Every structure is written in structure tokens, then in C-alpha cells.
Amino acid sequence: MKGVILAGGHGTRLAPLTKIINKHLLPVGPYPMIYWPIQKLKEAGITNILIVTNPKELDSFINLLGFGEEYGVKLTYKVQQSANGIADGVYLAKDFVEKERFIVLLGDNIYKDSLKPYIQSFKYQKDGAKVLLKEVPDPHRYGIATLNKGEKIITSIVEKPSSPVTDYCIIGVYMYDEKVFDYIEKIVPSKRGELEITDVNNIYIEKNKLTYDFLQHWWIDAGTHEALFKANSLVYQDIKKERAKND
């Protein structure tokens, strides 16, 4: 499998720093945020990785990461010309993945779990897609899934529901088969002018092909100042515990 990291967007919730730097280059623990999704993919055995970013900041990523030699991975870059949505960013990976299954990570999602068991589960899945879920205390802020637990499939997704039926948040980890590109071609921009990944996932839902797994440990969408602070705190706590274990 190959990996795709989406690291575009304007990061407006993290202004004013994001006026001059991509949010994925801000620090989380001792490393830039973009380090963590790269590391998670590498730990899971995925070393061929595409980073999708915007034209303004492509040079910054290349200056920082090169083409992955220092990290033991192979990095390729694609430019998303404007903020046209997650599904648009995924579509840019079409030639890169070459009809293979692949995994997409949102670059501002930071979490403790290894991706390895979830990727292995997806490899055994006949076809379709898989997403990862996390129970959250504030489901009105996220895309929320309703489940058929018997068949272990998702039956619906509601974006930012005013009256959530569950608290199962879809986090920024998506696994797809090669049909995803056909489905992206079928959707139309939403009211905010973006190709929504939920519309793509809903096509898989219609076909009973969207499975799920739950993260077992902490997860942060580090797209706000408060969340970025919390991500730093949790990462440093884990580093401290690891050092104590090795002393």
C-alpha cells in the first residue's frame, strides 16, 4: 500500500502564525506536525508517500523534508491549486497510487495508536473503504457515524449534527480501494464550493462497503490553538513516559 498525506489548506483557525507558515510545519512536541503522519505510515510499513500541499508552501516542505531520505521513506509531492476540499486532494493521488489500495491521512490529526493493525484489517477486506472512529464529547463539531455493529459497517454519516445520534467521530484516516477516484468524479461541489469526502464515503455506504475500526488511545485534530497546545502536552507526556521506561 501507499500513503497520502493531505497538508494543504489555509489553517485560518491557527492564525496569525499561519499567515506566514503552513500549519503542518508548526511544532507538535520536538518535531513539525508533518513528521507525525510520516512516522505513523513508516511504522506501519508504508514508505512510499505522497504529500499534497498548496503552491505557496511547496518549497517549505521540500526544504524541510527533502524527498524522504533522512526519514527512511520516499516522498513525492503534488500541489492542490486551491482549497477545493479533501476529496479534491485525494483525487490528486490517482496517478500516484496506480490502482492500488491506499491510505489517506489528514496531516493535522495527531494520535497515539499504531496504524498497523487497522491497515492489516483493511488488506483482508475484499473491497470498499475503511475509516477510523473515535468517541468524542462534542459530536456536534464533527462528521458523526451511525453503525451496523453486527456487520461492522457504517450506515450513515451526518456532518456537524445539531442532535447527534451517536458520538462516533470520523477522524482523518481513510482507506480506499481504486474505485474511490470514480466516485470522486461523480460528486459535485458543496455549498461551500468544495468536493466533500463525506459525499464520497456516502457512496461507499450506499454499497454497504464502508467499514470501520475504533482508535484505542488519544486523538487530537490539532487545527486550533487549544488543540495544538493539547497535542503538544500529550506528545511530551508520552515522550516522558518512554524515557522513564528506558532509564
C-alpha positions as MATLAB code, in Angstrom:
seq = 'MKGVILAGGHGTRLAPLTKIINKHLLPVGPYPMIYWPIQKLKEAGITNILIVTNPKELDSFINLLGFGEEYGVKLTYKVQQSANGIADGVYLAKDFVEKERFIVLLGDNIYKDSLKPYIQSFKYQKDGAKVLLKEVPDPHRYGIATLNKGEKIITSIVEKPSSPVTDYCIIGVYMYDEKVFDYIEKIVPSKRGELEITDVNNIYIEKNKLTYDFLQHWWIDAGTHEALFKANSLVYQDIKKERAKND';
ca = [
       0.000    0.000    0.000;
       0.949    3.625   -0.490;
       0.221    6.576    1.745;
      -1.186   10.036    1.045;
      -0.895   12.938    3.482;
      -3.092   15.988    2.896;
      -1.229   19.072    4.092;
      -2.813   21.966    2.217;
      -5.444   24.405    3.393;
      -5.005   27.854    4.864;
      -5.030   26.980    8.579;
      -7.088   30.064    9.378;
      -8.018   28.755   12.835;
      -4.321   28.882   13.752;
      -3.749   32.478   12.619;
      -1.715   34.650   12.866;
       1.224   32.226   12.507;
      -0.419   30.536    9.546;
      -0.228   33.800    7.614;
       3.460   33.019    7.093;
       3.779   29.244    7.611;
       1.739   26.162    6.761;
       0.076   24.768    9.899;
       1.599   21.333    9.240;
       5.039   22.866    9.818;
       4.138   24.137   13.309;
       5.681   22.165   16.191;
       3.994   19.240   17.894;
       6.421   18.026   20.521;
      10.020   18.282   19.267;
       9.077   17.935   15.592;
       6.987   19.724   12.950;
       3.393   18.450   12.786;
       4.005   16.819    9.370;
       6.566   14.496   10.972;
       3.880   12.548   12.849;
       1.791   11.250    9.904;
       5.013   10.351    8.075;
       6.190    8.453   11.137;
       2.844    6.667   11.561;
       2.950    5.444    7.966;
       6.565    4.326    8.252;
       5.842    2.416   11.475;
       3.035    0.607    9.629;
       5.401   -0.398    6.808;
       4.287    2.227    4.287;
       7.294    4.100    2.930;
       6.036    5.372   -0.463;
       4.218    8.573    0.494;
       2.579   11.443   -1.406;
       2.275   14.825    0.305;
      -0.407   17.127   -1.116;
       0.054   20.796   -0.259;
      -0.605   24.218   -1.741;
       1.629   26.008   -4.264;
       2.659   28.743   -1.842;
       4.275   26.365    0.648;
       5.586   23.516   -1.505;
       9.157   24.822   -1.254;
       8.949   24.897    2.550;
       8.039   21.203    2.661;
      10.815   20.258    0.267;
      13.350   22.354    2.197;
      12.341   20.632    5.437;
      11.745   17.059    4.319;
      13.609   16.721    1.028;
      12.421   13.563   -0.669;
      12.386   11.473    2.478;
      15.918   10.090    2.571;
      16.537   11.326    6.117;
      13.335    9.650    7.324;
      13.708    6.300    5.580;
      10.795    6.938    3.220;
      10.233    8.062   -0.360;
       8.332   11.342   -0.594;
       6.511   12.636   -3.664;
       4.716   15.990   -3.803;
       1.586   17.231   -5.536;
       0.119   20.718   -5.497;
      -3.552   21.412   -4.786;
      -4.034   24.715   -6.563;
      -6.848   25.944   -4.318;
      -8.808   24.793   -1.268;
     -11.288   22.604   -3.167;
     -11.856   20.064   -0.423;
     -10.450   16.806    0.913;
     -11.895   14.735   -1.944;
     -10.168   17.015   -4.448;
      -6.882   16.441   -2.618;
      -7.444   12.684   -2.684;
      -8.125   12.795   -6.429;
      -4.655   14.244   -6.996;
      -3.265   10.878   -5.852;
      -4.831    8.967   -8.752;
      -1.660    8.531  -10.805;
       0.463    8.041   -7.700;
      -1.456    5.051   -6.304;
      -1.743    3.278   -9.693;
      -4.964    1.354   -8.956;
      -3.684    0.034   -5.626;
      -5.376    0.331   -2.276;
      -4.062    3.247   -0.269;
      -4.417    5.175    2.966;
      -5.110    8.902    3.320;
      -4.149   10.870    6.430;
      -5.112   14.417    7.283;
      -1.821   15.983    8.300;
      -3.236   17.807   11.335;
      -4.581   14.682   13.063;
      -2.250   13.524   15.857;
      -2.844   10.247   17.731;
      -1.103    7.598   19.791;
      -2.337    4.412   18.076;
      -0.234    2.499   15.589;
      -1.926    2.288   12.197;
      -0.557   -1.189   11.542;
      -3.484   -3.323   12.825;
      -6.049   -1.169   11.017;
      -4.141   -1.350    7.737;
      -3.806   -5.121    8.106;
      -7.555   -5.390    8.654;
      -8.213   -3.362    5.510;
      -5.879   -5.572    3.478;
      -8.086   -8.556    4.356;
     -11.234   -6.669    3.364;
     -12.472   -7.821   -0.035;
     -13.109   -4.314   -1.391;
     -14.534   -0.948   -0.415;
     -13.226    1.510    2.144;
     -12.482    1.780    5.838;
     -12.413    4.752    8.209;
     -11.292    5.103   11.804;
     -13.589    6.370   14.548;
     -13.158    7.898   17.975;
     -15.802    8.605   20.609;
     -15.854   12.335   21.366;
     -17.579   14.512   23.999;
     -18.604   17.167   21.452;
     -20.017   15.303   18.427;
     -21.738   18.407   17.029;
     -18.280   19.571   15.836;
     -17.539   16.574   13.602;
     -18.767   14.133   10.992;
     -20.645   11.536   13.060;
     -21.247    7.919   12.062;
     -24.160    5.603   12.735;
     -23.140    1.934   12.757;
     -24.442   -1.513   11.969;
     -22.291   -3.238   14.571;
     -23.375   -6.720   13.509;
     -21.947   -6.301   10.009;
     -19.344   -3.760   11.192;
     -20.296   -1.220    8.555;
     -21.266    2.438    8.692;
     -24.878    3.125    7.732;
     -24.844    6.938    7.732;
     -22.658    9.989    8.271;
     -24.018   13.350    9.401;
     -21.765   16.405    9.319;
     -21.845   18.506   12.497;
     -25.277   17.258   13.625;
     -27.342   19.523   15.880;
     -28.840   16.437   17.561;
     -26.206   13.666   17.273;
     -27.485   10.084   17.340;
     -24.023    8.759   18.322;
     -20.718   10.264   19.434;
     -18.638    8.278   16.911;
     -16.473   10.851   15.163;
     -14.859   10.036   11.811;
     -11.229   11.062   12.202;
      -8.819   11.950    9.407;
      -7.723    8.419    8.479;
      -9.320    6.939    5.346;
      -8.501    3.724    3.459;
      -9.778    3.257   -0.082;
      -9.765    0.862   -2.980;
      -9.147    2.109   -6.520;
     -12.863    2.818   -7.108;
     -12.635    5.968   -4.995;
     -11.491    8.002   -7.991;
     -14.579    7.026   -9.993;
     -16.739    8.085   -7.053;
     -14.972   11.434   -6.696;
     -15.742   12.106  -10.369;
     -19.445   11.610   -9.605;
     -19.798   14.111   -6.788;
     -20.408   17.855   -7.141;
     -19.119   20.739   -5.032;
     -20.991   21.501   -1.828;
     -22.450   24.887   -0.884;
     -19.015   25.978    0.296;
     -17.561   25.114   -3.112;
     -15.622   22.008   -2.051;
     -15.642   18.342   -3.005;
     -16.616   16.761    0.293;
     -15.079   13.492    1.420;
     -18.355   12.674    3.204;
     -20.092   12.574   -0.203;
     -17.527   10.017   -1.354;
     -17.916    7.971    1.812;
     -21.692    8.048    1.370;
     -21.323    6.301   -1.989;
     -19.450    3.504   -0.228;
     -22.225    3.467    2.407;
     -24.882    3.049   -0.308;
     -22.993   -0.040   -1.467;
     -22.532   -1.377    2.115;
     -18.784   -1.083    1.588;
     -17.668    1.350    4.313;
     -16.227   -0.481    7.315;
     -14.728    0.985   10.477;
     -12.416    0.457   13.419;
     -12.064    2.440   16.654;
      -8.908    4.143   17.843;
      -7.969    2.852   21.279;
      -5.916    5.778   22.593;
      -5.898    9.584   22.423;
      -6.547   11.556   19.243;
      -6.382   15.298   18.512;
      -7.453   17.324   15.485;
      -4.712   19.931   16.012;
      -6.346   22.644   13.910;
      -6.965   25.189   16.682;
      -4.673   26.882   19.202;
      -6.221   24.970   22.113;
      -5.994   21.619   20.296;
      -2.400   22.289   19.204;
      -1.453   23.022   22.822;
      -3.164   19.806   23.945;
      -1.408   17.776   21.218;
       1.949   19.129   22.400;
       1.116   18.244   26.005;
       0.089   14.674   25.140;
       3.106   14.066   22.905;
       5.515   15.304   25.588;
       3.757   13.164   28.210;
       4.294   10.082   26.043;
       7.931   11.031   25.394;
       8.492   11.457   29.138;
       6.940    8.047   29.881;
       9.065    6.408   27.182;
      12.248    7.948   28.580;
      11.361    6.837   32.107;
      10.772    3.314   30.823;
      14.203    3.230   29.191;
      16.125    4.667   32.180;
];
